[in-house]
Amino acid sequence: MAPERLAPACARPWGQYRVLAEPSGYQIKEILVRPGQRLSLQRHRYRGEHWYVVHGRAVAVCDDHEVTLEEGRSLEVPRGVWHRIMNPGDSGLLFIEVQTGEYFGEDDIERLADDYGRI
């Protein structure tokens, strides 16, 4: 039996992500955020997300709440909630994102604020 191959990494201005699994009903991504970078303040119509920090420290925002996540900690991001994650550290932030819902395309991102001009 041939070894399973990982999908290629998708580069973004804040780092990169790689899809680890995309069976019916959910999708799993490995996300690496470079030091001092953050994802856009965004929400999704069709999916919720669950973040699990594997390496580093994250500052996460969900609506009006800000929380620091250390390695081994996780956060539930419900569908429709404004959210973002940031790497305040000096090394890479690695987290696993499990998406659940009806649709997982990148066009299900509504941005409110973005450091890279993608609004």
Residue pairs with C-beta under 8 A, 6 or more apart in sequence:
6 18
6 20
7 18
7 19
7 20
8 18
9 16
9 17
9 18
10 16
10 17
10 18
10 19
13 37
13 115
13 116
14 33
14 34
14 37
14 38
14 39
14 115
14 116
15 31
15 32
15 33
15 34
15 37
15 87
15 92
15 93
16 31
16 32
17 29
17 30
17 31
17 32
17 97
18 29
18 30
19 27
19 28
19 29
20 28
20 29
20 30
20 96
21 27
21 28
22 28
22 104
25 100
26 98
26 99
26 100
27 98
27 99
27 104
28 96
28 97
28 98
28 99
29 96
29 97
29 99
30 94
30 95
30 96
30 97
31 94
31 95
31 96
31 97
32 92
32 93
32 94
33 39
33 56
33 58
33 85
33 86
33 87
33 92
33 93
33 95
34 87
34 92
35 87
35 89
35 90
35 91
35 92
35 93
36 87
36 88
37 86
37 87
37 115
38 84
38 85
38 86
38 87
38 115
39 84
39 85
39 86
40 84
40 109
40 111
40 112
40 113
40 114
40 115
40 116
40 118
40 119
41 61
41 82
41 83
41 84
41 111
41 112
41 113
41 114
42 82
42 83
42 84
42 109
42 110
42 111
42 112
43 80
43 81
43 82
43 83
43 110
43 112
44 79
44 80
44 101
44 108
44 109
44 110
45 79
45 80
45 108
45 110
46 79
46 101
46 102
46 103
46 104
46 108
47 79
47 99
47 100
47 101
47 102
47 103
47 104
47 108
48 76
48 77
48 78
48 79
48 99
48 100
48 101
49 76
49 77
49 83
49 97
49 98
49 99
49 100
50 74
50 75
50 76
50 77
50 97
50 98
50 100
51 58
51 60
51 69
51 74
51 75
51 77
51 85
51 95
51 96
51 97
52 73
52 74
52 95
52 96
52 98
53 69
53 70
53 71
53 72
53 73
53 74
53 93
53 94
53 95
54 71
54 94
54 95
54 96
55 71
55 91
55 92
55 93
55 94
56 71
56 87
56 89
56 91
56 92
56 93
56 94
57 68
57 69
57 70
57 71
57 87
57 88
57 89
57 93
58 68
58 69
58 85
58 86
58 87
58 88
58 93
58 95
59 66
59 67
59 68
59 69
59 85
59 86
59 88
60 66
60 67
60 68
60 69
60 75
60 83
60 84
60 85
60 86
61 82
61 83
61 84
61 85
61 86
62 75
62 77
62 78
62 81
62 82
62 83
63 81
63 82
63 83
67 75
69 75
69 95
77 83
79 101
82 112
84 113
85 93
85 95
87 93
111 118
111 119
112 119
113 119
